[in-house]
Amino acid sequence: MTTPLDQMTNPAQSVLQGQRLRDELIQSSRHSPLATIVTDARAENVIIAANEAFERLSGYAESDVIGQNCRLLSGVATCPTSRALLRQAIEAGRPAFVTLVNYRKDGHAFHNAVMIAPVYDEGGLLSFFIGTQLKVDGELKDVGTAKAKLAVLTPQQLKVLAHMARGMRHAEIAKNLCLSIKTIKMHRGALVHRLGVQTSTEAIRIAVEAGL
């Protein structure tokens, strides 16, 4: 494993690894069913990629947001406390989940369930953040109800759903959980059935509501 000291003594390798990680994250975001952005933690956390689901949710084209901060979705009704929670998580390099009012490019407000997750490079240095977003109907006040729904899932199904909620593809989930892609698909189908929903997106929404 590459250490931070190795990266300082071999900057060319560090740059190459960073570019490879960047490319992998961006490519992964393109296939996510959730509105997903990738930000660069090494450059004031500006947006470096946004997928089509994000464009549909926000009304912004990817070219509109590249180099911008996620604050461009905020407005007068955006909760300062929720924004502060996200800011603190980013500064600490840890994941976070909040629900807040955001604004589309056309000015229309919507309740947005936002989950951010840090991505560290091979040397353990914070490099990027993945941000996933989901429009919700009204504010999420009853998190307990969503958590209760998840109680019907097995521990393995919960792990798979948690990865799905972060916008990961089957191949990525399989790699992280040391399972085959076929097994991941099997768990996905089973958890959708157990939750009594019709699609993976609906299952993801329950996961987001529960803060999974």
N, C-alpha and C positions, 0 to 999 in steps of 0.2 A: 504493500500500500504506500502511495506517495504521501510524504509528510509535508507540513508547511515549510520546513527547512529545505527539503528537496526542491520545493517550488521556487524558493528564493535563489538557490544555487543553479537551477535550471529553468530560467524564465521562459525559454522557448517552448519547453515541454508543457509548462503551466498554461501558456497562451493556447497551445494546441488542444489541451484537455478542456480548457474553458470554452473554446469555440465548438468542440464536439458536443459538450454538454448543452450548450446553447442551441445548437442545431437539433439535437434530440428532443429537447423540451418544446421547441417551436413546432417541429413535425408532429409531436404527440398532441399538441393543442389543436392542430388542424382536424384531428379525428375525434375530438371530444364532443359528445352530444350536449354538453353544458356550455354556456357562455364562458369562455376562458381567455385570460390574458396571461402573458409572461412578462415579468418586470426584471430589470437588472439591479440587483442589490448593491452592485459595485459602482453604479452610476446614478445615485440619488433615486434609485428605484423607479426609473422611468419605464414606460411600456415599450417593449421591443417586439411584441406580437399580439394579435387579437384574432380570434377565429370568427367564422361566419355566424355562429350562434351569438357571439357577442355583438356583432354588427346588427343582427336582427333585434336583439334585446334593447340595445342602446340607441340605435339609429345612426351611430357613428361608423364610418368606414374605417378600416384598419389604418389607412393613410392619414386619417384625421387624428388618431391617437398616438401614433408612433412618436416617441420622444416626450410625450405628455405624462403627467402624473394622474393617478386614478381620481384625484380630487376634481377632475373636470366633470364628473358625474354628480358632484354635490351641488346643493342649492340651499335656499333659505330654510327649508323644512328638514334638512339633514341633521340628525341628532349629533351634537358635538361630542357627547359621551361615547357614542359608537365609533365616531371617527378617531377619538383618542385611544380607544381600545385597539383599533387596527394599527395606529401609529406606534403604540407601545409594543405590540407584537412584532412589528417590523423591526423596530430598534433592538428588540431582544432576540430576533431570529427564531421566533416560535410561531406555530400555527394559531389561527384565531377564527372565530365564527361570530358574525353579527348580523342583525337585520336592521336596515335603515332605509330612509327615503332617498332615492336617487332620481336623476332627471335624464330623460332622453334628449337627443340633440334638438328635437322639436319643442322642448320645454315641458313635456308631459311628465308628471311625477309618477313613480311606482315604488312599491315596497320591494326591496332587493335583499335576498339572503346571500350574504357574501362569505366565502370561506377562502382563507389564504394559507398557503403551506410553503415553508422555506425549502430551498434546494441547496445542498452543500456539495462542493466538489470533492474529488478524491482525496484532497488534502485536509478535508474537514472545514474548509472556509466557506462562509455564506456567500453564495454567488447569485442566486435568482429567487424569485417568488412566483408561485403559480397561484392565480386568483380565479376562482370559479364563482359564478353568479347565477341566481335563479329568481325570476319574478314570482312573487307570492301574492295571494289575495288577502289584503289587509295585513295587520301586524301579527307576528307570531307570539301569541300570549300563552298558549297552552302547550308548552314543550313536553310536559308530562304525557299528554295524549299520544304524541308522536313516538316517544320513548316506549310507551306501553305497546304500541303496534310492533315495535322491533323485538319485543320479548318472544315472539313466535319463531324467530330465526335461530338457527344453530350458531355457535361461535364462529365457525368457518364462513357461514353465510354473512354474518355481520362484518367479518374482515373484508370479504369480497365487496359488499355494499359500501363500506367505508372508502375503499379504493375507487369504486365507481363514482362516489360523490365528489372525489377529487379530480374527476375528469380523466381517469386513466383508462387506457385501452386494455383489451383482454390480454394481449401479449405482455404488457407491463405488469398487470396484476398477477399473471402467472409467474413471471420472473420474481416478483417481490414475495410471493407466497410459496415459491418452490413447488408449483403445481403445473399441470399441463393446461394448455388453452382449452382443450375439450372439457376438462374438469371445471374450469372457471365458467364456461358457458352453461354447464350443467347446474352449478350453484346459482348462477344468475337466473335461470329459468325457474329453479325451485324457490328462490326467495321472492320472485315476482308473484308466483302462485300463492305462497304462504301469506304474503302481505295482502292478498286479495285485490291486486291492481292488474291493469292490462299491459302496462309497458314498463321498461326499465326507467324511463324518465319519471314516471309516477313514484317508483320505488326510491329513486334518488331524491325526489322532493321530500318524502317522509324522512329520509336520512338527514337532509339539510335541516328540516324543521326540528329534528331531535338533537341537532348539534353533533351528529356522529362524526 
